[in-house]
Structures are given as structure tokens and as C-alpha cells.
Amino acid sequence: MKGTFPIGKFREMETPFYYYDANLLRETLQTIKNESGKYNKFCVHYAVKANANHKVLSIIRESGLGADCVSGGEIKAAIKAGFPASKIVYAGVGKTDWEINLGLDYDIFCFNVESVPELEVINELAAAKGKIARVAFRINPDVGAHTHANITTGLAENKFGISMNDMDYVIDRALEMNNVKFVGLHFHIGSQILDMGDFVALCNRVNELQEKLFARQIIVEHINVGGGLGIDYAHPNRQPIPDFAEYFKTYHKHLRLRPQQTLHFELGRAVVGQCGSLITKVTYVKQGTNKQFAIVDAGMTDLIRPALYQAYHKIENITSDEAVETYDVVGPICESSDVFGKAIDLNKTKRGDLIALRSAGAYGEIMASGYNCRTLPQGYTSDELI
């Protein structure tokens, strides 16, 4: 079964471009609201790094989610889209002075701190402004996730977070400072996680650390478990909305929160991944010695995930109903890795056909580059085109 697209509108547009199904996005957001709302004090933030298209951000902001940012630019994008500063959390292993000052000026909800030197700089910059910065410590729980090595973040070997062994020391340092307020613990073990057992393992580690703090009579206000929930890249039509019910239920069942604690989530891919498709046009069909190539006008500059992660995206010819043939779908970039898929079964393809690369709403448009002096792809929502 193919996705449903406004083909007539697409034929009039300059490819490649991103298309976002606003109705699916709103349905996904409503599901998140319904499922997280079953539990007391569950608070969901959207991870802006997944997709910062202004129109997409505006729809997410309308749903009431907060924003999880990892750069000053993302803080600006969230504010521009209307997210209240009181719902913005700022993470990232290399926050610069201007980015920290930006967060202080907006009085954002919380800085997720990843090292003692960063904590010292935040305290210093806050003191210069006569402010107190709320901070949570990102603890590296040394919990692995069943996902690609490049998007695993919770192991001791990763650059992210503070070692569990250093947690007490960092908390003690914060309690000595006059311009930071220690309000929480932050965790994130990786992305595109489909095995709920990985989240159970994180819950167990958080419980262990909470008991250690409780022995010191420390109960933090906020626990932030990051995001990481994956999507079904193979079957975007069969499972357009991830299993948020099981996701939130897992944390409710396995994480031992104190009555006064709030649990925060930072979901990105699971929010926007399935609503987006990269639409590209076939430039040539080339017969090789042993295979035929569908050469399209989109490339790794427009969607880098297949080249970077060997990621799979379902590929559809949305303007052909002819019998299926097999193609390598490739782009025009002067790199051998500029391949979207090998031995892909598509309805018979010819020059001018429109191809959809599905499940591209996350880490698609936002990661586009101008390599080969190419123009960045534009992004459009169904609200604009239908």
C-alpha cells in the first residue's frame, strides 16, 4: 500500500522537497497527549534537533509540548515558533558562552549539564547577570541500547554525560555555588530504540541512583529520561504512530518516582518521523551491466541517513501503477555512498516519475547540506498544499 499524496500539486512543484502530513502529525501529538496524560506528572518535550521546520514546530507547540534544544539556534527556533521559555530545556555537551547567556536571558526552564567545567561556566555567567540558573545533571548510566552504534549515547565510552561515579561530587559542587540551583537528573541512552527492555534497564539504573541520593536525604524535583523511542521504517502505512501506550506504561511500571517528582521525556523521531516524506523526481533510468539505476534529483545532501547510518527508508514510485521492476535508487552527488537503496522493487519507473522516500520527517530536512553547491530542499505541510 502506498502513501496518500496530492500528486497534482506535487507535479507543479520543484523537486526535491519535503512533504509533511499535518493531519498525521496532529494525530500523533494527540496520542502522545492522551497516553502520557494517563500518568501523574509526565511532561513531554519535543527534541527540536529531529526537525526544526517552522511550520512543523508551530503545530507541535500548539499541542502543548515543551521543547528540548541542543543549541542556541534551536532555542531561537523554539522561541520563534511560540514555545514558552518555561518549557524549554537545553542540553548539549559543548554549550558556548553566548548560548548559555541566551538561555539565561530567556530564563529557560533548565540547563542539562554534562560536565563540571560547564557547571562552573554557567554559575559564572549567571552571577554576571544576577540570575540563578536551574540545572539538571546528565548522568551517563552506562546502559546500552539495541540500535546503531552512531546513535547510542548512554555507554561509558560515549562523550555524553557525567559518570555515575562522579555524581555525588558534581552535586556537592553545585550545592556550593550561589548562582545555580540543582533541580534534576537527566538521562538519554540513544535513538531509534524499539526494545522496551532497553528502557526498563534505564529505569533500573535510575532507581539505583535515586536510592543513592535518598540515602543522602536528596530528592530531586525532576527526572528526565530523554527520548529514544523508534518508528517502523519498514511499514510506515501499517504503523504510522509509534506505540506510545507501551512506552509510557513501561516508565510508569518500572521507574520508582517519589510523589513530588515530575518525569520528563524528550521525544523527537517518534513525533515527526512518520509524517514526513522526501519527494524527488526521476532524472534518468540507466541500464547497467547487471542492474538498472533510477537516478533521482535528490541526493545525500537532502537525506543523509542512508549514507551516514546505512538507514532504510521505504521508497515508492507514487506516479506509476505499472508492473514492478528492480532498481538501485541513487542520487546525483559525486560520492559512491549517494545511494538511497539497492535492489528496490518499484512500479516501472521512467524519467519524470515522482519518488517518495518515506519516514523522513526526522533527521531529514534538518540535516540537509549544501555540498556540491546544491540548494537546500524546502519543506511544505499538507495544510499548505491541500
C-alpha positions as a Markdown table, in Angstrom:
| # | Residue | x | y | z |
|---|---|---|---|---|
| 1 | Met | 0.0 | 0.0 | 0.0 |
| 2 | Lys | 1.4 | 3.4 | -1.0 |
| 3 | Gly | 1.1 | 6.6 | 1.0 |
| 4 | Thr | -1.6 | 9.2 | 0.0 |
| 5 | Phe | -0.1 | 12.3 | -1.6 |
| 6 | Pro | -1.5 | 15.3 | -3.5 |
| 7 | Ile | 0.1 | 14.2 | -6.8 |
| 8 | Gly | -1.4 | 17.0 | -8.8 |
| 9 | Lys | 0.2 | 19.6 | -6.6 |
| 10 | Phe | 3.5 | 17.7 | -6.5 |
| 11 | Arg | 3.7 | 17.8 | -10.3 |
| 12 | Glu | 3.7 | 21.6 | -10.2 |
| 13 | Met | 6.5 | 21.9 | -7.6 |
| 14 | Glu | 10.3 | 22.0 | -7.9 |
| 15 | Thr | 11.8 | 18.8 | -6.6 |
| 16 | Pro | 13.3 | 17.7 | -4.3 |
| 17 | Phe | 11.3 | 18.9 | -1.3 |
| 18 | Tyr | 9.9 | 17.6 | 2.0 |
| 19 | Tyr | 6.2 | 17.0 | 2.5 |
| 20 | Tyr | 4.7 | 16.8 | 6.0 |
| 21 | Asp | 1.3 | 15.3 | 6.6 |
| 22 | Ala | 0.0 | 17.7 | 9.1 |
| 23 | Asn | -3.0 | 15.6 | 10.0 |
| 24 | Leu | -0.8 | 12.6 | 10.9 |
| 25 | Leu | 1.4 | 14.9 | 12.9 |
| 26 | Arg | -1.6 | 16.2 | 14.9 |
| 27 | Glu | -2.9 | 12.7 | 15.4 |
| 28 | Thr | 0.5 | 11.6 | 16.7 |
| 29 | Leu | 0.6 | 14.6 | 19.1 |
| 30 | Gln | -2.9 | 13.8 | 20.3 |
| 31 | Thr | -1.9 | 10.2 | 21.0 |
| 32 | Ile | 1.1 | 11.4 | 23.0 |
| 33 | Lys | -1.1 | 13.8 | 25.0 |
| 34 | Asn | -3.6 | 11.0 | 25.7 |
| 35 | Glu | -1.1 | 8.3 | 26.7 |
| 36 | Ser | 1.2 | 10.5 | 28.8 |
| 37 | Gly | -1.8 | 12.1 | 30.4 |
| 38 | Lys | -2.8 | 8.8 | 32.0 |
| 39 | Tyr | 0.0 | 9.2 | 34.5 |
| 40 | Asn | 0.5 | 12.0 | 37.0 |
| 41 | Lys | 3.3 | 14.5 | 36.3 |
| 42 | Phe | 4.5 | 13.1 | 33.0 |
| 43 | Cys | 5.9 | 16.1 | 31.0 |
| 44 | Val | 6.8 | 15.7 | 27.3 |
| 45 | His | 9.2 | 17.9 | 25.4 |
| 46 | Tyr | 9.9 | 17.8 | 21.6 |
| 47 | Ala | 13.5 | 17.3 | 20.6 |
| 48 | Val | 14.0 | 20.1 | 18.1 |
| 49 | Lys | 17.0 | 18.5 | 16.6 |
| 50 | Ala | 14.8 | 16.0 | 14.8 |
| 51 | Asn | 13.1 | 18.7 | 12.7 |
| 52 | Ala | 13.1 | 22.4 | 13.1 |
| 53 | Asn | 10.9 | 23.4 | 10.2 |
| 54 | His | 9.0 | 26.4 | 11.5 |
| 55 | Lys | 5.6 | 25.2 | 10.3 |
| 56 | Val | 6.2 | 21.8 | 12.0 |
| 57 | Leu | 7.4 | 23.4 | 15.2 |
| 58 | Ser | 4.3 | 25.6 | 15.3 |
| 59 | Ile | 2.0 | 22.6 | 15.1 |
| 60 | Ile | 3.9 | 20.9 | 17.9 |
| 61 | Arg | 3.8 | 24.0 | 20.0 |
| 62 | Glu | 0.0 | 24.2 | 19.6 |
| 63 | Ser | -0.2 | 20.7 | 21.1 |
| 64 | Gly | 1.2 | 21.9 | 24.4 |
| 65 | Leu | 4.6 | 20.1 | 24.3 |
| 66 | Gly | 7.7 | 21.7 | 25.6 |
| 67 | Ala | 11.0 | 22.0 | 23.6 |
| 68 | Asp | 14.3 | 20.1 | 24.1 |
| 69 | Cys | 17.1 | 22.1 | 22.5 |
| 70 | Val | 20.8 | 21.3 | 21.9 |
| 71 | Ser | 22.0 | 24.6 | 20.6 |
| 72 | Gly | 21.4 | 28.3 | 20.8 |
| 73 | Gly | 19.9 | 28.2 | 17.3 |
| 74 | Glu | 17.4 | 25.7 | 18.4 |
| 75 | Ile | 16.4 | 27.8 | 21.4 |
| 76 | Lys | 15.8 | 30.7 | 18.9 |
| 77 | Ala | 13.8 | 28.5 | 16.6 |
| 78 | Ala | 11.6 | 27.3 | 19.6 |
| 79 | Ile | 11.0 | 30.8 | 20.8 |
| 80 | Lys | 10.2 | 32.0 | 17.3 |
| 81 | Ala | 7.6 | 29.1 | 17.0 |
| 82 | Gly | 6.0 | 30.2 | 20.2 |
| 83 | Phe | 7.3 | 27.7 | 22.8 |
| 84 | Pro | 7.2 | 29.4 | 26.2 |
| 85 | Ala | 10.7 | 29.7 | 27.7 |
| 86 | Ser | 9.4 | 28.0 | 30.8 |
| 87 | Lys | 9.0 | 24.8 | 28.8 |
| 88 | Ile | 12.5 | 24.8 | 27.1 |
| 89 | Val | 15.3 | 22.6 | 28.3 |
| 90 | Tyr | 18.8 | 23.0 | 26.9 |
| 91 | Ala | 21.1 | 20.0 | 26.6 |
| 92 | Gly | 24.4 | 19.5 | 24.7 |
| 93 | Val | 27.9 | 18.6 | 25.5 |
| 94 | Gly | 29.6 | 21.8 | 24.2 |
| 95 | Lys | 27.4 | 24.8 | 25.2 |
| 96 | Thr | 29.2 | 28.0 | 24.3 |
| 97 | Asp | 29.1 | 31.2 | 26.4 |
| 98 | Trp | 26.7 | 33.0 | 24.0 |
| 99 | Glu | 24.3 | 30.0 | 24.0 |
| 100 | Ile | 24.3 | 29.8 | 27.8 |
| 101 | Asn | 23.7 | 33.6 | 28.0 |
| 102 | Leu | 20.8 | 33.2 | 25.6 |
| 103 | Gly | 19.2 | 30.6 | 27.9 |
| 104 | Leu | 19.8 | 32.8 | 30.9 |
| 105 | Asp | 18.3 | 35.9 | 29.1 |
| 106 | Tyr | 15.1 | 33.9 | 28.3 |
| 107 | Asp | 15.1 | 32.3 | 31.7 |
| 108 | Ile | 14.6 | 28.8 | 30.2 |
| 109 | Phe | 13.3 | 26.0 | 32.4 |
| 110 | Cys | 16.5 | 24.1 | 32.8 |
| 111 | Phe | 20.1 | 23.5 | 31.6 |
| 112 | Asn | 21.0 | 19.8 | 31.3 |
| 113 | Val | 24.7 | 20.0 | 32.4 |
| 114 | Glu | 27.2 | 17.5 | 31.1 |
| 115 | Ser | 30.4 | 18.3 | 33.0 |
| 116 | Val | 31.9 | 20.2 | 36.0 |
| 117 | Pro | 33.6 | 22.8 | 33.8 |
| 118 | Glu | 30.3 | 23.5 | 32.1 |
| 119 | Leu | 28.6 | 23.9 | 35.6 |
| 120 | Glu | 31.3 | 26.3 | 36.6 |
| 121 | Val | 30.8 | 28.5 | 33.5 |
| 122 | Ile | 27.0 | 28.5 | 33.9 |
| 123 | Asn | 27.4 | 29.6 | 37.5 |
| 124 | Glu | 29.9 | 32.4 | 36.5 |
| 125 | Leu | 27.7 | 33.7 | 33.6 |
| 126 | Ala | 24.6 | 33.6 | 35.8 |
| 127 | Ala | 26.4 | 35.5 | 38.5 |
| 128 | Ala | 27.3 | 38.2 | 36.0 |
| 129 | Lys | 23.6 | 38.6 | 35.2 |
| 130 | Gly | 22.5 | 38.4 | 38.8 |
| 131 | Lys | 20.5 | 35.3 | 38.0 |
| 132 | Ile | 20.1 | 31.7 | 39.3 |
| 133 | Ala | 20.2 | 29.0 | 36.6 |
| 134 | Arg | 18.2 | 25.8 | 37.1 |
| 135 | Val | 20.4 | 22.8 | 36.3 |
| 136 | Ala | 19.9 | 19.1 | 35.9 |
| 137 | Phe | 22.9 | 16.8 | 35.6 |
| 138 | Arg | 23.1 | 14.5 | 32.6 |
| 139 | Ile | 24.3 | 11.2 | 34.1 |
| 140 | Asn | 25.8 | 8.6 | 31.7 |
| 141 | Pro | 24.1 | 5.5 | 33.0 |
| 142 | Asp | 26.4 | 3.1 | 31.1 |
| 143 | Val | 23.3 | 1.4 | 29.6 |
| 144 | Gly | 23.5 | 0.1 | 26.1 |
| 145 | Ala | 20.7 | 0.3 | 23.6 |
| 146 | His | 19.8 | -2.1 | 20.7 |
| 147 | Thr | 20.4 | 0.5 | 18.0 |
| 148 | His | 23.0 | 1.8 | 15.5 |
| 149 | Ala | 26.4 | 2.5 | 17.2 |
| 150 | Asn | 26.4 | 6.1 | 15.9 |
| 151 | Ile | 23.2 | 6.9 | 17.8 |
| 152 | Thr | 24.0 | 5.1 | 21.1 |
| 153 | Thr | 24.6 | 7.7 | 23.8 |
| 154 | Gly | 24.4 | 6.0 | 27.2 |
| 155 | Leu | 27.6 | 4.0 | 27.3 |
| 156 | Ala | 30.6 | 4.9 | 29.4 |
| 157 | Glu | 32.6 | 5.2 | 26.1 |
| 158 | Asn | 30.3 | 7.9 | 24.7 |
| 159 | Lys | 31.1 | 11.6 | 25.0 |
| 160 | Phe | 27.8 | 12.5 | 26.6 |
| 161 | Gly | 27.1 | 13.0 | 30.3 |
| 162 | Ile | 28.7 | 12.7 | 33.7 |
| 163 | Ser | 30.0 | 9.4 | 35.0 |
| 164 | Met | 27.8 | 7.8 | 37.7 |
| 165 | Asn | 30.9 | 7.6 | 39.9 |
| 166 | Asp | 31.2 | 11.4 | 39.8 |
| 167 | Met | 27.5 | 12.1 | 40.5 |
| 168 | Asp | 28.0 | 12.9 | 44.2 |
| 169 | Tyr | 30.9 | 15.1 | 43.6 |
| 170 | Val | 29.1 | 17.2 | 41.0 |
| 171 | Ile | 26.1 | 17.6 | 43.2 |
| 172 | Asp | 28.3 | 18.7 | 46.0 |
| 173 | Arg | 29.9 | 21.3 | 43.7 |
| 174 | Ala | 26.5 | 22.6 | 42.7 |
| 175 | Leu | 25.3 | 22.9 | 46.2 |
| 176 | Glu | 28.3 | 25.1 | 47.0 |
| 177 | Met | 27.5 | 27.6 | 44.1 |
| 178 | Asn | 25.4 | 30.7 | 44.6 |
| 179 | Asn | 24.0 | 31.0 | 41.0 |
| 180 | Val | 22.9 | 27.6 | 40.1 |
| 181 | Lys | 20.0 | 25.5 | 41.5 |
| 182 | Phe | 20.2 | 21.8 | 41.3 |
| 183 | Val | 16.7 | 20.6 | 40.3 |
| 184 | Gly | 17.1 | 17.2 | 38.5 |
| 185 | Leu | 18.8 | 14.3 | 36.8 |
| 186 | His | 18.9 | 13.8 | 33.1 |
| 187 | Phe | 19.5 | 10.6 | 31.1 |
| 188 | His | 19.4 | 9.6 | 27.4 |
| 189 | Ile | 20.6 | 6.2 | 26.1 |
| 190 | Gly | 20.2 | 6.5 | 22.4 |
| 191 | Ser | 17.8 | 6.8 | 19.5 |
| 192 | Gln | 15.6 | 4.5 | 17.3 |
| 193 | Ile | 15.0 | 2.1 | 20.2 |
| 194 | Leu | 12.3 | -0.4 | 19.7 |
| 195 | Asp | 13.1 | -2.9 | 22.5 |
| 196 | Met | 11.3 | -1.8 | 25.7 |
| 197 | Gly | 13.8 | -3.8 | 27.6 |
| 198 | Asp | 16.3 | -1.0 | 27.0 |
| 199 | Phe | 14.1 | 1.5 | 28.7 |
| 200 | Val | 13.5 | -1.0 | 31.6 |
| 201 | Ala | 17.3 | -1.2 | 32.0 |
| 202 | Leu | 17.4 | 2.6 | 32.2 |
| 203 | Cys | 14.6 | 2.6 | 34.8 |
| 204 | Asn | 16.6 | 0.2 | 36.9 |
| 205 | Arg | 19.7 | 2.3 | 36.8 |
| 206 | Val | 17.7 | 5.5 | 37.7 |
| 207 | Asn | 16.1 | 3.7 | 40.6 |
| 208 | Glu | 19.6 | 2.7 | 41.8 |
| 209 | Leu | 20.9 | 6.3 | 41.6 |
| 210 | Gln | 17.8 | 7.7 | 43.3 |
| 211 | Glu | 18.3 | 5.3 | 46.2 |
| 212 | Lys | 21.9 | 6.5 | 46.5 |
| 213 | Leu | 20.7 | 10.1 | 46.6 |
| 214 | Phe | 17.9 | 9.3 | 49.0 |
| 215 | Ala | 20.5 | 7.9 | 51.4 |
| 216 | Arg | 21.9 | 11.4 | 51.4 |
| 217 | Gln | 18.4 | 12.9 | 52.0 |
| 218 | Ile | 18.4 | 14.3 | 48.5 |
| 219 | Ile | 15.2 | 14.1 | 46.4 |
| 220 | Val | 15.4 | 16.0 | 43.1 |
| 221 | Glu | 12.3 | 17.7 | 41.7 |
| 222 | His | 12.7 | 16.4 | 38.1 |
| 223 | Ile | 13.8 | 13.2 | 36.5 |
| 224 | Asn | 14.4 | 13.4 | 32.7 |
| 225 | Val | 14.8 | 10.2 | 30.8 |
| 226 | Gly | 15.3 | 11.7 | 27.4 |
| 227 | Gly | 13.7 | 10.1 | 24.4 |
| 228 | Gly | 14.8 | 7.3 | 22.0 |
| 229 | Leu | 11.6 | 5.7 | 21.0 |
| 230 | Gly | 11.9 | 4.5 | 17.4 |
| 231 | Ile | 9.5 | 4.2 | 14.4 |
| 232 | Asp | 8.7 | 1.5 | 11.9 |
| 233 | Tyr | 10.7 | 2.5 | 8.9 |
| 234 | Ala | 9.7 | -0.7 | 7.0 |
| 235 | His | 5.9 | -0.2 | 7.3 |
| 236 | Pro | 5.0 | 3.5 | 7.6 |
| 237 | Asn | 1.4 | 2.8 | 6.5 |
| 238 | Arg | 0.8 | -0.1 | 8.8 |
| 239 | Gln | 2.3 | 1.7 | 11.9 |
| 240 | Pro | 2.2 | 5.4 | 11.3 |
| 241 | Ile | 2.1 | 6.2 | 15.0 |
| 242 | Pro | 4.5 | 4.5 | 17.4 |
| 243 | Asp | 3.4 | 2.5 | 20.4 |
| 244 | Phe | 3.3 | 5.4 | 22.9 |
| 245 | Ala | 0.9 | 3.5 | 25.2 |
| 246 | Glu | 3.6 | 0.8 | 25.8 |
| 247 | Tyr | 6.3 | 3.4 | 26.0 |
| 248 | Phe | 4.8 | 5.5 | 28.8 |
| 249 | Lys | 3.4 | 2.4 | 30.5 |
| 250 | Thr | 7.0 | 1.0 | 30.7 |
| 251 | Tyr | 8.2 | 4.0 | 32.6 |
| 252 | His | 5.1 | 4.1 | 34.9 |
| 253 | Lys | 5.6 | 0.5 | 35.8 |
| 254 | His | 9.4 | 0.3 | 36.3 |
| 255 | Leu | 10.5 | 3.8 | 37.4 |
| 256 | Arg | 10.1 | 4.4 | 41.1 |
| 257 | Leu | 9.2 | 8.1 | 41.3 |
| 258 | Arg | 8.7 | 9.9 | 44.6 |
| 259 | Pro | 5.3 | 11.6 | 44.9 |
| 260 | Gln | 6.7 | 15.1 | 44.4 |
| 261 | Gln | 8.7 | 14.3 | 41.3 |
| 262 | Thr | 8.0 | 15.1 | 37.7 |
| 263 | Leu | 9.1 | 12.8 | 34.9 |
| 264 | His | 10.2 | 14.5 | 31.7 |
| 265 | Phe | 10.6 | 13.0 | 28.2 |
| 266 | Glu | 12.3 | 14.3 | 25.1 |
| 267 | Leu | 10.8 | 12.7 | 22.1 |
| 268 | Gly | 11.9 | 13.6 | 18.6 |
| 269 | Arg | 11.8 | 11.0 | 15.9 |
| 270 | Ala | 8.7 | 9.4 | 17.3 |
| 271 | Val | 6.9 | 12.7 | 17.0 |
| 272 | Val | 7.8 | 13.7 | 13.4 |
| 273 | Gly | 9.4 | 10.7 | 11.7 |
| 274 | Gln | 6.4 | 9.2 | 10.0 |
| 275 | Cys | 4.7 | 12.4 | 8.9 |
| 276 | Gly | 7.5 | 13.4 | 6.5 |
| 277 | Ser | 8.5 | 12.2 | 3.1 |
| 278 | Leu | 11.2 | 13.4 | 0.7 |
| 279 | Ile | 9.7 | 13.9 | -2.7 |
| 280 | Thr | 12.1 | 13.6 | -5.6 |
| 281 | Lys | 11.9 | 13.3 | -9.4 |
| 282 | Val | 13.5 | 10.6 | -11.6 |
| 283 | Thr | 16.0 | 12.3 | -13.9 |
| 284 | Tyr | 17.2 | 9.2 | -15.7 |
| 285 | Val | 16.7 | 5.4 | -15.8 |
| 286 | Lys | 20.1 | 3.9 | -16.6 |
| 287 | Gln | 20.7 | 0.3 | -17.6 |
| 288 | Gly | 23.9 | -1.0 | -16.2 |
| 289 | Thr | 25.7 | -4.3 | -16.8 |
| 290 | Asn | 23.9 | -6.2 | -14.1 |
| 291 | Lys | 21.3 | -3.8 | -12.8 |
| 292 | Gln | 19.3 | -0.8 | -13.7 |
| 293 | Phe | 19.5 | 2.5 | -11.8 |
| 294 | Ala | 16.8 | 5.0 | -11.1 |
| 295 | Ile | 18.7 | 8.3 | -10.8 |
| 296 | Val | 16.8 | 10.9 | -8.9 |
| 297 | Asp | 17.3 | 14.6 | -8.3 |
| 298 | Ala | 17.6 | 14.2 | -4.5 |
| 299 | Gly | 20.8 | 13.1 | -3.0 |
| 300 | Met | 22.6 | 12.5 | 0.2 |
| 301 | Thr | 22.7 | 16.3 | 0.6 |
| 302 | Asp | 18.9 | 16.2 | 1.0 |
| 303 | Leu | 18.6 | 13.0 | 3.1 |
| 304 | Ile | 21.9 | 11.8 | 4.5 |
| 305 | Arg | 20.7 | 9.0 | 6.8 |
| 306 | Pro | 21.2 | 6.1 | 4.2 |
| 307 | Ala | 24.8 | 7.2 | 3.6 |
| 308 | Leu | 25.6 | 8.0 | 7.2 |
| 309 | Tyr | 23.8 | 5.2 | 9.0 |
| 310 | Gln | 23.1 | 2.7 | 6.2 |
| 311 | Ala | 19.5 | 3.6 | 7.2 |
| 312 | Tyr | 16.5 | 2.1 | 5.4 |
| 313 | His | 13.7 | 4.3 | 4.0 |
| 314 | Lys | 10.7 | 2.8 | 2.2 |
| 315 | Ile | 10.9 | 4.0 | -1.4 |
| 316 | Glu | 7.7 | 4.3 | -3.6 |
| 317 | Asn | 7.1 | 5.4 | -7.1 |
| 318 | Ile | 3.9 | 7.4 | -6.5 |
| 319 | Thr | 3.1 | 8.2 | -10.1 |
| 320 | Ser | 3.3 | 4.7 | -11.7 |
| 321 | Asp | 1.0 | 1.7 | -11.5 |
| 322 | Glu | 2.9 | -0.4 | -14.0 |
| 323 | Ala | 4.4 | -3.8 | -13.2 |
| 324 | Val | 7.2 | -3.9 | -10.6 |
| 325 | Glu | 10.8 | -3.8 | -11.7 |
| 326 | Thr | 14.0 | -3.7 | -9.6 |
| 327 | Tyr | 16.3 | -0.7 | -9.3 |
| 328 | Asp | 19.1 | 0.8 | -7.4 |
| 329 | Val | 17.8 | 4.2 | -6.4 |
| 330 | Val | 20.7 | 6.7 | -6.5 |
| 331 | Gly | 21.2 | 10.4 | -6.4 |
| 332 | Pro | 23.4 | 12.9 | -8.4 |
| 333 | Ile | 26.1 | 13.6 | -5.8 |
| 334 | Cys | 29.7 | 12.8 | -6.7 |
| 335 | Glu | 30.1 | 10.2 | -4.0 |
| 336 | Ser | 29.7 | 6.4 | -4.2 |
| 337 | Ser | 27.7 | 6.5 | -1.0 |
| 338 | Asp | 25.0 | 8.6 | -2.6 |
| 339 | Val | 22.6 | 5.6 | -2.7 |
| 340 | Phe | 19.1 | 5.6 | -1.2 |
| 341 | Gly | 18.5 | 1.9 | -1.8 |
| 342 | Lys | 19.8 | -1.1 | -3.7 |
| 343 | Ala | 17.6 | -3.8 | -5.4 |
| 344 | Ile | 14.5 | -1.8 | -4.6 |
| 345 | Asp | 11.2 | -3.1 | -6.2 |
| 346 | Leu | 9.3 | -0.2 | -7.7 |
| 347 | Asn | 6.5 | 0.1 | -10.1 |
| 348 | Lys | 8.1 | 0.5 | -13.6 |
| 349 | Thr | 9.9 | 3.8 | -13.5 |
| 350 | Lys | 10.6 | 6.4 | -16.2 |
| 351 | Arg | 12.1 | 9.9 | -16.4 |
| 352 | Gly | 9.8 | 12.4 | -14.7 |
| 353 | Asp | 8.2 | 10.0 | -12.3 |
| 354 | Leu | 7.8 | 11.1 | -8.7 |
| 355 | Ile | 9.5 | 9.1 | -5.9 |
| 356 | Ala | 8.7 | 9.3 | -2.2 |
| 357 | Leu | 11.2 | 8.3 | 0.4 |
| 358 | Arg | 9.0 | 7.7 | 3.4 |
| 359 | Ser | 9.5 | 8.1 | 7.2 |
| 360 | Ala | 11.8 | 11.1 | 6.5 |
| 361 | Gly | 10.3 | 13.6 | 8.9 |
| 362 | Ala | 13.1 | 13.2 | 11.4 |
| 363 | Tyr | 16.8 | 13.9 | 10.6 |
| 364 | Gly | 15.9 | 14.6 | 7.0 |
| 365 | Glu | 15.4 | 18.3 | 6.2 |
| 366 | Ile | 17.3 | 19.4 | 9.3 |
| 367 | Met | 20.5 | 17.5 | 8.3 |
| 368 | Ala | 20.5 | 18.8 | 4.7 |
| 369 | Ser | 23.7 | 20.3 | 3.4 |
| 370 | Gly | 24.9 | 22.4 | 0.5 |
| 371 | Tyr | 27.6 | 20.0 | -0.6 |
| 372 | Asn | 28.2 | 20.2 | -4.4 |
| 373 | Cys | 26.8 | 23.8 | -4.0 |
| 374 | Arg | 23.3 | 22.3 | -4.0 |
| 375 | Thr | 20.3 | 24.3 | -2.9 |
| 376 | Leu | 18.7 | 23.2 | 0.4 |
| 377 | Pro | 15.3 | 21.4 | 0.0 |
| 378 | Gln | 12.2 | 23.3 | 1.0 |
| 379 | Gly | 9.6 | 21.8 | 3.4 |
| 380 | Tyr | 5.8 | 22.0 | 3.0 |
| 381 | Thr | 2.9 | 20.8 | 5.1 |
| 382 | Ser | -0.3 | 19.4 | 3.8 |
| 383 | Asp | -2.0 | 22.4 | 5.3 |
| 384 | Glu | -0.3 | 24.5 | 2.6 |
| 385 | Leu | -0.9 | 22.1 | -0.4 |
| 386 | Ile | -4.4 | 20.7 | 0.1 |
